[in-house]
Amino acid sequence: MCIQEADSALEVLEDHPLHSRLARVDWEDDPLYVPTEQVFRLFGRACATGDKRRIGLLSRVLSGRLLGLSKAFAVRSGIYPGNIGNLDQAAEELAQYVWECLVTRPGDAEHAKKLFGQLFKRRALDFQRRLLAKKRSCQENLDAMERSSDDDDPEKTIRIVTALRQEATPEHAFEIKQRHAQVAARLQAILTKEEHFVYVMLFVDEMPVKDIASALGVTPRTVNNYKNAALKKVQKEFKK
C-alpha cells in the first residue's frame, strides 16, 4: 500500500507534472499514484480558490475515475444489462448520480475526502435501488391496468396493456437505449465540454443553477450562458 504524500506537495506542482501524476493508475504498487480521495480534496480547494484551470483539470480526472468505477459496478451489480442495456450509458448515469450527491450533499463530500471508494459504493447501491423501485412501479402499474374492470372499453385497455408490454420487452428497451445513446453522442459532438456538463446537470439531473456553478467553480451567470449556448446548438441540430 502506497504512503500518501501531503496535499500541499501536489498543490504546488505545475499543471503538466500534476497531470502526469494523476494519470498514473497502479494504485497498489506505484508510490506516485494519487488516490481519488486526494484528488477530490484538491478539487475542493481549487473550487474554494476559484482556480479555473485546476478545477477543469481535476474535474476531468474525477469524471474519468468515476466512469471507471461506475462501469465496473454496473457489470458486477447487474445494472448492465439487467436494467440498462448500454454499458456506457449505465456508467454515465451512475457517475452523474454520484457526482450530484457529491455536489449537493456536504456529508457525502466530507466522506469522499476520506474514503472515496466507500462513499461511491454507498451511492451506487442507492442508484441501483432506485432503478429497481422504478421497475417495480412500472410493473405494478401494468398489473393494475390488467386487473381493472371499470373501463368502459375493455378492448382499449387490452390494446394499451399490450402496447406497454411490447415496450417492456428487452428488444424494444435495447432499441430505445440505442436511440438514446445516439442522441447523447451527438450532443457530446456539438457541445463544448462545459456546455454538455451544464446541459446534463440542468435537464437530466435537474440540479439548481447555483449548485452547478459551485461544481464548475463559475458564477450562476456563466452557467446560464453555457445553458443558452447549448440550447441554441441543440435547437439548430435537431430541427434539421
C-alpha positions in Angstrom: 0.0 0.0 0.0 1.5 3.4 -1.1 2.0 6.1 1.5 0.1 9.3 0.7 2.1 12.5 0.4 0.8 15.7 1.7 -1.9 17.5 -0.3 0.3 20.7 -0.3 3.1 18.8 -2.1 0.7 18.2 -5.0 -0.9 21.7 -5.0 2.5 23.4 -5.7 3.0 21.3 -8.9 2.5 22.9 -12.2 -0.3 21.7 -14.4 1.7 19.4 -16.6 3.6 17.4 -13.9 0.4 17.3 -11.8 -1.5 15.9 -14.8 1.2 13.2 -15.3 0.9 12.2 -11.6 -2.9 12.0 -11.9 -2.6 9.8 -15.0 -0.9 7.0 -13.0 -3.2 4.0 -12.5 -1.3 1.4 -10.4 -2.9 2.2 -7.0 -1.4 -0.9 -5.4 2.3 -0.6 -6.2 3.1 2.8 -7.7 4.3 5.2 -5.0 3.4 8.2 -7.2 -0.2 7.2 -7.6 -2.6 9.9 -6.3 -5.6 8.3 -4.5 -9.1 9.6 -5.6 -9.7 10.9 -2.1 -6.8 13.2 -2.5 -7.9 14.3 -6.0 -11.3 15.2 -4.6 -9.7 17.2 -1.8 -7.5 19.1 -4.3 -10.7 19.7 -6.4 -12.4 21.2 -3.4 -9.6 23.5 -2.7 -9.4 24.6 -6.3 -13.1 25.4 -6.2 -12.6 27.4 -3.0 -9.8 29.5 -4.5 -11.5 29.9 -7.9 -8.6 28.4 -9.8 -10.4 27.5 -13.1 -7.6 25.7 -14.7 -7.1 23.4 -11.8 -10.9 22.9 -11.5 -11.0 21.8 -15.1 -8.0 19.5 -14.8 -9.2 17.9 -11.5 -12.8 17.6 -12.6 -11.8 15.7 -15.8 -9.7 13.3 -13.7 -12.5 12.8 -11.2 -15.0 12.2 -14.0 -12.8 9.6 -15.6 -12.3 7.8 -12.4 -16.0 7.9 -11.6 -16.8 6.5 -15.0 -14.3 3.6 -14.4 -15.8 2.8 -11.0 -19.3 3.1 -12.4 -18.7 0.8 -15.3 -17.2 -1.9 -13.1 -20.1 -1.6 -10.6 -22.7 -1.7 -13.4 -21.4 -5.0 -14.6 -20.9 -6.5 -11.1 -24.3 -5.5 -9.8 -26.3 -6.5 -12.9 -27.4 -2.9 -13.7 -26.0 -3.7 -17.1 -27.6 -5.4 -18.9 -30.4 -6.1 -16.4 -31.7 -2.6 -16.1 -29.8 -0.5 -18.7 -28.8 -2.2 -21.9 -25.9 0.0 -22.9 -22.8 -0.2 -20.6 -21.6 3.3 -21.4 -25.0 4.8 -20.7 -25.3 2.8 -17.4 -21.8 4.1 -16.3 -22.7 7.6 -17.3 -26.0 7.7 -15.5 -24.4 6.2 -12.3 -21.5 8.6 -12.4 -23.8 11.6 -12.8 -25.8 10.5 -9.9 -22.8 10.1 -7.6 -21.4 13.4 -8.8 -24.7 15.1 -8.0 -24.5 13.6 -4.5 -21.0 14.9 -4.0 -22.0 18.4 -5.1 -25.3 18.7 -3.2 -24.7 16.8 0.0 -22.0 18.2 2.2 -21.8 15.0 4.3 -21.1 13.0 1.1 -18.3 15.4 0.1 -16.7 15.1 3.6 -16.9 11.3 3.4 -15.4 11.2 -0.1 -12.4 13.3 1.1 -11.5 10.4 3.4 -12.9 7.2 1.8 -14.0 7.9 -1.7 -14.5 4.3 -2.7 -16.7 3.6 0.3 -18.9 6.7 -0.5 -19.1 5.7 -4.1 -20.3 2.2 -3.2 -23.0 3.5 -0.9 -24.4 5.9 -3.5 -24.1 3.3 -6.3 -26.3 1.0 -4.2 -28.7 3.8 -3.7 -28.8 4.3 -7.5 -29.4 0.6 -8.1 -32.3 0.5 -5.5 -33.9 3.5 -7.4 -33.7 1.6 -10.6 -35.3 -1.5 -9.1 -38.0 0.6 -7.4 -38.8 2.3 -10.7 -39.0 -1.1 -12.4 -41.3 -2.5 -9.8 -43.5 0.6 -10.0 -43.9 0.2 -13.8 -44.8 -3.5 -13.3 -47.4 -2.7 -10.7 -49.0 -0.1 -12.9 -49.2 -2.7 -15.7 -50.7 -5.3 -13.4 -53.2 -2.8 -12.1 -54.4 -2.0 -15.6 -54.8 -5.6 -16.4 -56.9 -6.1 -13.2 -59.1 -3.1 -13.9 -62.7 -4.0 -14.8 -64.1 -0.4 -14.7 -63.0 0.7 -18.1 -65.9 1.3 -20.5 -63.9 0.0 -23.3 -62.2 -3.3 -22.3 -60.7 -3.7 -25.7 -59.0 -0.4 -25.4 -57.4 -1.4 -22.1 -56.1 -4.6 -23.7 -54.6 -2.7 -26.5 -52.9 -0.3 -24.1 -51.6 -3.0 -21.9 -50.3 -5.0 -24.9 -48.5 -1.9 -26.2 -46.9 -1.3 -22.8 -45.9 -5.0 -22.6 -44.3 -4.7 -26.0 -42.4 -1.6 -24.9 -41.2 -3.5 -21.9 -39.5 -6.3 -23.9 -35.7 -6.4 -23.9 -35.6 -5.9 -27.6 -37.6 -2.7 -27.5 -35.8 -1.5 -24.5 -32.5 -2.0 -26.2 -33.7 -0.2 -29.3 -34.7 2.8 -27.1 -31.3 2.7 -25.4 -29.6 2.7 -28.7 -31.5 5.8 -29.8 -30.7 7.5 -26.5 -27.0 6.7 -27.0 -27.0 8.1 -30.5 -28.6 11.4 -29.3 -26.1 11.5 -26.3 -23.2 11.0 -28.7 -24.5 13.8 -31.0 -24.8 16.2 -28.0 -21.2 15.5 -27.0 -20.1 16.2 -30.6 -21.9 19.6 -31.0 -21.5 20.9 -27.4 -18.3 22.0 -25.7 -17.4 20.1 -22.5 -18.8 22.9 -20.3 -22.0 23.2 -22.3 -22.6 19.5 -22.2 -21.9 19.3 -18.5 -24.3 22.2 -17.8 -26.9 20.7 -20.2 -26.9 17.3 -18.5 -26.9 18.6 -14.9 -29.8 21.0 -15.7 -32.1 18.9 -17.9 -31.2 15.3 -16.8 -30.2 15.7 -13.2 -32.5 18.8 -12.6 -29.8 20.4 -10.5 -30.2 24.1 -9.4 -28.1 26.6 -11.3 -26.2 27.6 -8.0 -25.1 24.0 -7.4 -23.9 23.7 -11.0 -22.0 26.9 -10.6 -20.4 25.6 -7.4 -19.4 22.4 -9.1 -17.8 24.2 -12.0 -16.3 27.0 -10.0 -18.0 29.7 -12.0 -20.8 32.2 -11.5 -24.5 31.4 -12.0 -24.5 33.9 -14.9 -21.8 31.8 -16.6 -23.8 28.7 -16.1 -26.8 30.4 -17.8 -24.5 31.5 -20.7 -23.5 27.9 -21.2 -27.1 26.8 -21.0 -28.3 29.3 -23.6 -25.4 28.4 -25.9 -26.2 24.7 -25.6 -29.9 25.2 -26.2 -29.2 27.2 -29.4 -27.0 24.4 -30.7 -29.4 21.7 -29.8 -32.4 23.5 -31.4 -30.4 24.1 -34.6 -29.1 20.5 -34.7 -32.4 18.7 -34.1 -34.5 20.9 -36.3 -32.7 19.5 -39.4 
